[in-house]
Amino acid sequence: MNKFYLIGKLSPEYVKGYMSNPDQDRAAIVGSAAEKAGGKLHSLEFVRGDFDMIATAEGDYESMLAMKVTALQSGMLNELIILDTKFDMVSTVKKAVEASGTYKKT
């Protein structure tokens, strides 16, 4: 299982629903959807800045993509970015070093 960070922007519909029921456990709803998609939600936090929420979850990429599609089609989010932590940075940099030897600016 991979660890993922999900960063999203809330939609006006989400804000309207939240205002009508501010005590509703949003993490439980998102967690249930994550499980149905094959993932597991570890945290859901609201943040200030360019984005409105950040979550940590685990699963495979397809499960995270299913969560994204579900969130976007529901109208609750306007944007959701999936950040995947499972890759080998050393191997990636070595490949970049190899590739950069053949790349020339024109």
N, C-alpha and C positions, 0 to 999 in steps of 0.2 A: 504494500500500500504506500502510495506517495503522499507527501504533505503538500497542501496547496494553500495559497492565500487568495482570497476572492475580494475584490475591491469594487464597490458599486456606487451608483448614483440613484437616489430614490426618485420615484416619479411623483407628480402631483397627486395621483390616485392613492399612492401609498401614504403620503402625508395626510390626505383627507381621511383615510381609514384609521390611521394612527390617532388623529385628533378625535375621532368619534369613539375610540376605545383605547385610551393610552395605557391601560393596565394589562392589555392582552400580552401574553408571553410570545413575543415574536421569534425568539430563539427556538422555542418548542415547535413552532410551525415550520421554520426553515429546517430544523433538524429532522422532522418527519419527512419532509420532501427530499432531503439529502439521503436518508435511508432508503426511500422508495427508488431513488436513482442509483443506489448501490454505493453510496458514500457515507461518511460520518462527519457531522458537524462537531467541532471542538469548541469554537467560540464565535460569537457574533457581537460586534461592538459598533456603536455609532461614533463617528469621528467628525471633527471640524476640518474644513479645508476644501480642496477641489472635489473630494469624494465624500459620501455620507456614511458609508459603512465599510467595515472590513471583517472578514470571517476567516477562520482557519478550519480546514477540513482535511479529511484523508479519503483516499480511494484511488481509482484509476482515472486517467484523463477523460475517458468516455463518460464516466459518472459525473465528473465536474462539468463537462460540456452539457450533459443532460440537465444538470441543475441550472446552468446558464440559460438554456433554451426555455426551461420551465419558468424561471424568474422573468425573463423578457416577455414571453407570451402572455403571462398573467397581467402584465401592465404595471407591476409593482416596482420595477426598476427600469431606468432609461438606459443604463449601461452597466456591464459587469465584466471586469477584467479577471482572467484566470492566470495566476502566477504559479508555475510548476517548479518545485525544488529538486526534482529527481533528474539530475544530469551530472556528468563528471566535468567539472570546470577545468581541471588539468588537461584532460584529453581534448576538450574544446579549444583551449588556448594552443596546444600543440598543433592541432589541425589548422588553426588560424595562422600560426607561424609558417607552416608548410605552404598554405595557400597564398600567403602574402608575398612569397618569393616569386610568384609568377604573375602577380597582379601589378599592372602599371597604369598610372593615371594618364589619360590622354588629353 
